[in-house]
Amino acid sequence: MTIDFTTQTRPLGTVSVPAPRPPERRHPAPEPLPPLAGPAPAHDVWLHPGNLVAVSDALGAQLFAVVDGEVTFTARSADRVRRWRGHLDAQGLVEL
């Protein structure tokens, strides 16, 4: 059995044109963190599971981690990294 490809194919009626390329996206450079309004609250803060987000916002920290009751806050900018450490259900933070 032989297949005749000329009867199986047909010419296209139009010329295909590639789709236009989407514009190139450029992500803006991250802005540095603003300085804290005052000194870091080193002695006035009691750390509880319910206020960790508020303390993180007050410090300007983008993330915090809780490991075995120890809380570490981290604020990163283009030129520096600041960290604070404290303990759950205890008063005070220490800047590292």
DODREN-684435 format. One line per 2 residues: number of its first residue (from 1); for each residue x, y, z of C-alpha. Coordinates in nm, 3 decimals. Layout:
// DODREN-684435
NUM	X,Y,Z  ...
This chain:
// DODREN-684435
1	0.000,0.000,0.000  0.137,0.337,-0.102
3	0.021,0.674,0.036  -0.003,0.961,-0.212
5	0.081,1.273,-0.008  -0.028,1.510,-0.285
7	-0.387,1.403,-0.235  -0.353,1.419,0.145
9	-0.225,1.780,0.160  -0.348,2.114,0.034
11	-0.185,2.456,0.002  -0.276,2.723,0.255
13	-0.486,3.009,0.124  -0.317,3.277,0.337
15	0.029,3.345,0.464  0.069,3.303,0.836
17	0.218,3.594,1.027  0.376,3.547,1.370
19	0.202,3.717,1.659  0.360,4.041,1.784
21	0.595,4.008,2.080  0.459,4.135,2.409
23	0.647,4.433,2.553  0.937,4.341,2.775
25	0.854,4.369,3.143  1.107,4.531,3.370
27	1.069,4.496,3.743  1.153,4.810,3.939
29	1.445,4.795,4.178  1.338,4.747,4.540
31	1.328,5.065,4.742  1.534,5.085,5.059
33	1.349,5.053,5.386  1.259,5.381,5.553
35	1.443,5.446,5.878  1.257,5.367,6.197
37	1.065,5.656,6.348  1.244,5.615,6.679
39	1.467,5.371,6.856  1.369,5.006,6.834
41	1.134,4.912,7.117  1.393,4.708,7.307
43	1.234,4.703,7.653  0.869,4.797,7.610
45	0.750,4.504,7.398  0.593,4.189,7.530
47	0.598,3.927,7.254  0.282,3.717,7.225
49	0.159,3.508,6.931  -0.116,3.766,6.876
51	0.108,4.073,6.836  0.398,3.943,6.624
53	0.262,4.098,6.304  0.214,4.437,6.473
55	0.567,4.428,6.616  0.702,4.328,6.276
57	0.526,4.625,6.116  0.657,4.861,6.384
59	1.013,4.742,6.322  0.977,4.759,5.943
61	1.061,4.390,5.918  0.946,4.191,5.617
63	0.958,3.856,5.794  0.972,3.693,6.132
65	1.038,3.338,6.246  0.941,3.154,6.563
67	1.159,2.857,6.662  1.120,2.694,7.004
69	0.974,3.011,7.154  1.248,3.239,7.016
71	1.129,3.506,6.772  1.361,3.661,6.513
73	1.254,3.965,6.308  1.440,4.050,5.985
75	1.427,4.378,5.791  1.611,4.377,5.456
77	1.692,4.665,5.226  1.929,4.707,4.934
79	2.220,4.817,5.152  2.170,4.641,5.489
81	1.996,4.373,5.692  1.870,4.435,6.046
83	1.766,4.161,6.289  1.604,4.157,6.632
85	1.555,3.863,6.867  1.318,3.804,7.157
87	1.123,3.529,7.330  0.750,3.458,7.336
89	0.576,3.563,7.657  0.879,3.769,7.758
91	0.953,4.139,7.753  1.214,4.300,7.529
93	1.392,4.270,7.197  1.764,4.268,7.129
95	1.904,4.403,6.803  2.160,4.164,6.661
